[in-house]
Amino acid sequence: MSDKLTVVLPLKGRVKYTHRFLSYLNEKKCPFKILIADGGSDVNLEETLNYENVNYEYIRYPADNSLPDFFSKMKDVTSRVETKYVTLQDNDDYFDIDGMNKSVDILEKENYHSARGMVIHKGNRNMYAKYPNSIIDDTSAGRVIDQTRHFHSNWHNVMYSNILKTTWDLINLVKPTNFRFVEQINCYVPVAIGNGYRGDYP
């Protein structure tokens, strides 16, 4: 599965979390390519990255001083993804490698366009336990309605790369001024395009 999935890691500061995140992946010998899109103010970060068990590419962008700066960065970094599938991750989280492989396997074998397992929060609590059922319908409108009634974020889902590219092309074109709305676009576009899987694996 390692040649089918890319992890996009957008950065803006929080250098300590970036090192913690990459140290974890280094320890686990992460098999996926990591595209690091850095729009933070620490221009020396790249020099401090030394993780031999992580296949990462560091891309330095102009500082994210505005939402349009961020949109431009995300449009560019997602356009660089060459694998069939992609996931967005944050540097203050960890992801389960087996769970990522499970998500890819579901997309390979079943009629879904995005997939994810549980998101485990402090105290071993599944943040997404309230609405465990996948978003499935024959129409885009039906899936959007189902997503609205049973809302969970799809920001971290594994999805077809063209979906994430389309999402950030759209955001970069429209340039919304409210970041909450930006997140909503990321949540709705994948299910507008196809079924979204919600699993009970980490």
C-alpha positions, 0 to 999 in steps of 0.5 A, spaced: 500 500 500 505 504 501 506 506 493 498 508 493 498 513 499 501 520 500 500 524 506 500 531 506 502 535 512 501 542 512 505 546 517 505 553 520 509 554 526 509 549 532 516 546 530 515 542 536 509 538 534 512 537 527 519 534 530 514 529 535 510 527 529 516 525 524 519 522 530 513 517 531 513 516 524 521 515 524 520 510 529 514 506 526 518 506 519 512 509 516 512 507 509 508 512 506 511 519 502 510 525 506 509 532 503 511 537 508 508 544 506 511 549 510 508 556 510 511 557 517 515 563 519 521 558 522 526 558 515 531 554 518 526 548 520 528 544 514 535 544 516 533 540 523 529 535 520 533 528 520 529 522 519 532 516 515 526 512 516 521 517 513 520 518 506 519 526 506 519 531 501 520 538 504 517 544 500 518 551 503 512 556 501 511 563 503 509 565 510 501 564 511 500 571 512 493 570 509 488 565 507 489 566 500 497 565 501 494 558 505 490 556 499 495 557 494 500 553 498 495 547 499 493 548 491 500 547 489 502 541 494 496 537 492 498 538 485 504 535 487 501 528 489 502 522 484 499 517 488 492 514 487 490 516 494 492 522 499 490 524 506 491 531 510 494 530 517 496 535 522 502 535 526 499 535 533 496 528 531 498 521 530 496 516 525 495 509 525 499 506 519 495 499 519 489 504 519 491 508 513 492 501 509 485 499 511 482 505 509 486 504 502 484 497 502 477 499 502 477 504 497 481 499 492 475 493 493 469 497 495 464 503 492 467 508 496 471 515 494 473 516 501 475 512 508 477 513 515 477 509 522 476 512 529 479 518 531 481 516 538 482 522 543 484 523 550 481 518 555 481 513 549 474 516 546 472 515 539 471 522 537 466 520 532 462 515 536 456 518 535 454 517 528 458 511 526 454 509 519 458 511 513 455 516 508 452 512 502 447 514 497 445 514 490 445 521 489 450 527 491 444 531 494 442 525 498 450 524 501 450 531 502 444 531 506 446 525 510 453 528 511 449 534 514 445 530 519 450 526 521 456 531 521 463 528 522 469 532 519 472 528 513 479 533 513 483 527 515 480 522 510 484 517 505 481 519 499 482 519 491 487 524 490 483 527 484 478 529 490 483 533 494 486 536 488 479 538 486 477 541 493 483 545 493 482 548 486 475 550 488 477 553 494 483 557 491 478 559 486 473 562 490 477 564 496 472 564 502 474 569 508 472 564 513 476 558 515 470 554 518 467 555 511 474 552 508 473 546 513 466 545 511 468 545 503 473 539 505 468 535 509 462 536 503 466 535 497 468 528 498 461 526 499 458 530 494 463 526 489 462 519 492 460 514 498 464 516 505 466 510 509 466 510 517 470 504 520 471 502 527 479 501 526 484 506 529 
